[in-house]
Amino acid sequence: MNADKKPPAPSPDPYLQREIALAPTFLGTTHKVQVYSYGPNDGAPRIYIQAGLHAGEHPGILVANQLKKRLSSLAEEGALLGRVDLVPVANPIGLGQILNGEINGRFDFVHRRNFNRQFPDVSAAVLKSVAKAKNGLAALEAVRHSAATAINAWPTSDHIDSLKRTLFRIAIEADITLDLHCDGESSVHVYTGGVNIEWCRLFANRIGAEVIATGNSDDGLAFDDALNKFWADVAGLIANPPSSLKQPEAMTVELRGRADVSPTHARNDADAIINALMALNVIKAADELGQSSVTTNPPPVEIAAKDIEVIHAKSPGILSYRVDLGQRCKPGQIIAELVDPYSSAKEGELIRCTRGGMLFSRHISKLAFPGMEVCKLA
């Protein structure tokens, strides 16, 4: 062997892993957010995927774990054209909130605040500091830089605010954000701002969603709503968007129900996400990698989020459903019977829909109380 010959340079890591420490929770405790990044630093489009913001919703965490494996392999093959940032566990605080053997990961134990509400609103600060520019890429970079500064300056009173600021800061860099959740009992469905509706339809089709709900809600700036509101507010500053996307957009993906945690679902959902990212040119196309495309699914129902029929219980009782998930209902059709075991009536209170549509979501509990959200139809 030639002693003067230098060994080959080591290959770069297929991904980068970093940890972001959150503000201390209590004495002797710390939490951190782990971020895995795949693809070139300057790769575009840029995608952000997170799971488990509601820490009791676990299907998405299993999907994210599958994505780690798939994205690592794709990065090693040099197949990533864009950049993907992945946070498999978006709420390490909530994962520790176990009471009487049950995880309580939707609201924080200290102040009872929803982990998926009240995210930073930095639109005013950005509009004040950034001038409109004709160069789309330069304008987008200026907006993101200004937003990052404003997010970093957002006052955080505790560990919960620290978590929200951290996640929002990562997501502001993305062109597409996928926030993986699940419902109580449901089929796959997607909430989106609807700006890039063609790609949203493709994504929903790949992942087998039965419903696409478009438009932001008004119930306290959920993660996707806060991001979509920001990009809508500052859209006028970016005269010529630098990509095929009209503007950055966030989507909430409800991966069935809380009990639907399985390796088969996780693998299939991860494959569907990878396939959708190929269509967005984040990853080389399947034919370039010698892979077959994912089978497409029937088109989902599209509905404005404000038009979803939400049915609430009017009395206490045990819910006995007469309609299965995915079933289409006629106006006035009986959805469920509310059984009162203390009553001598032959039949319980009948719960009917008003407009009708596809039943796509049901509460996980069958013990109803007045005002409880029973189900949703699209």
Buried (B, 14 or more C-beta within 10 A) or exposed (E): EEEEEEEEEEEEEBBBEEEBEBBEBEEEEEBEBBBBBBBEEEBBBBBBBBBBBBBBBBBBBBBBBBBBEBBBEBBBEEBBBBBBBBBBBBBBBBBBBEEEEEBBBBBBEEEEBBBBBBBBBBBEBBBEBBEEBEEBBEBBEBBBBBBBEBBEEBEBEBBBBBBBBBBBBBBBBBBBBBBBBBBBBBBBBBBBBBBBBEBBBBBBBBBBBBBBBBBBBEEEBBBBBBBBBBBBBBBEBBEEBBBEBBBBBBBBBBBBBBEBBEEEBBBBBBBBBBBBBBBBBBBBBBEEEEBEEBEEBEEBBBBEBEEBBEBBBBEBBBBEBEBEBEBEBEEEBEBBBBBEEEEEEEEBBEBBBEEBBBBBBBBEEBEBEEEBBBBBBB
